[in-house]
Amino acid sequence: MKIVNRGYIVVHPKQNYIDWANQFEEEFLMDEFSEPTIYLIEDDFFEDEQVLKANFKKIFNNELIAVTEDEATHPEITLENFDNWFSCVLGTTVFDTQKTDLKAEK
């Protein structure tokens, strides 16, 4: 196993996001048990709050666009709204269990 030089933010949807997302597609059927999204971040940080403040806009926007690209339907992207729509867990250790190299889209 290899250690990857990244930390992570695991983003779980809260009911506000679930309700908003489900109005766009009946087949979407998101609920509180839906798969979270993991965002890789710098691996050397000490304050979760500072990391979230630095990344919440990108994360919030990505989560909204994953449902619909119609920005007229998106809520205002604020830290307060982010906190009301998602719960997050941050960590600093990521192991890669695969033998193949990581690939990233540009």
N, C-alpha and C positions, 0 to 999 in steps of 0.2 A: 504494500500500500504506500501511496505517496501522500504527503501533506501538501495542500494547495495554499498558496499565499493569499488567501481571501478569508474574510469573515462573512457573515450572512445575516440577513433579515428574513425571517419567516413571517409572511403576511397572511393572516386568517381573516376571512370576511366576517363582519358583524351583521346584525339584522338589517341595518339601514342600507348597506350595500346589497345584501341579498334581495331585499324588497325592490330596490331600484333595478337591479339586473334582471330579475324575473319578469318585470313588466315588458321587456323587449322581446322575449322569446319564450313561449310556453315550454318548449322542449329543453330549455336551459336548465331548469329545475335546480337551481343552486339552493343549498341549505347550509346550516351550521356545521355539517359534516363534510362539506365540499373540500376538495384538495386545496391546500394553501399554495401560495406562490413563494419561491425562494429567490431572493436577490443577493448576489455576491457583492460585497463591499470590501473596503480596506480591512486588513486583518489586525491592525494594531490600533485599537481605540480604547478609551477608558470611560467615556460617558455615552451611554445609550441615547440619552436625550439629544445630545449634539449630533450624533450620527443620523437620528431620525429627522431632525430639523434640516440637515443638509441634503437628505434624500427623499423626503416625503412627497414633494411636488412631482418628481419623476415617477415615483412608484404609484402615486394616486392617479396620475394621468395614464400610465400604462394599464392599470387595472380598469379604468373607465373605458379606454379605447378597446380593451379586450372584449367588451360587451357591445359597444357601439361607437362609431367614429363621429356620430352626430354631436358635436360639442354643445349644441343648443340644449341638449338634454342633460349635460353634465352639471353637477353641483359646483359651487365655488370651491376651488382648491385651496383650502386653508388647513392649518395644522389642527384646528379644532374639529373641522369636518373629517379630516383623516382619522383622528382619534375616535370619532363617533362611528366611523365606517369600517375600521380595521383594528385588529389587535396584532401586536408584533412581538416576536421573540428574537433577540440578537445573540450572536455568538461569534467566537473568534477562531474556532478550529474546524477545518474542513479536510476530510480525507477522501482521496480518490481511490476507489477500490478496483478500477478498471486498468487494464494494461495499455490500452490505446491512449494516445494523447488527447487532451481536451481540445475541442474545436469551438471557435466563437464566430458568430455571424457578424458582419460589419454593417 
